[in-house]
């Protein structure tokens, strides 16, 4: 059988472009895959350009430990990637984060570190005896939202709590009890006004003795303790007190005003 060289040569030349194209496509695919494959030393994409910096944020209006704790907790929840440390002695927060988180942290602090409103609470006590009005007295307390204020007026009465005798001398242990008027107020701002807890205590020394000892006085006391929401500028009657052992009667009223 004689081989037709011209026919064989024609068929081979027809295959050459096909192999050439296949080789070019394979080369291009290989180069594309190599360009997309990361090197072993490459960092994750989210860390590229995310250099961290450090800043200390001083809180201007955080007056209590709880204020600092609340702001610190909020930052940790909003910025889980940042490193946040509270410094109670400086009323400050140390922050290490990238630029994006740093800006967000400053916004969170600006929204939360706001001055607390301050209220003026005026307590009016109207006294009467046997139905006859004796007069009224007013006492004013300044209370910051979330805080407390206390007013005391009266005397300190000595009370013997014990004695010791060493054979030659006798020594007495004495403590003192506050007697008179005591007003304690807690305030907390609310959308409807101001939420106030008031405690009013009126005490006095009775003429009779307690019977426990010649030096032990008997103290009479009346107390009013309750919570209410005050509409600013409108007085509210908290309650009435009847002094034990007497015909004296006291009506307690309070009004709240926003100072700043």
Secondary structure by P-SEA (a helix, b strand, c coil): cccaaaaaaaaaaaaaaaaaaaaaaaaaaaaaaaaaccccccccccccccccbbbbbbbcccccaaaaaaaaaaaaaacccbbbbbbccccbbbbbccaaaaaaaaaaaaacbbbbbbbbbbbbbbbbccccccbbbbbbbbbccccbbbbbbbbbbbbbccccccccbbbbbbbbbbccbbbbbbbbbccccbbbbbbbbbbbbbcccccccccbbbbbbbbbbbbbbbcccbbbbccccccccccbbbbbbbbbbbcc
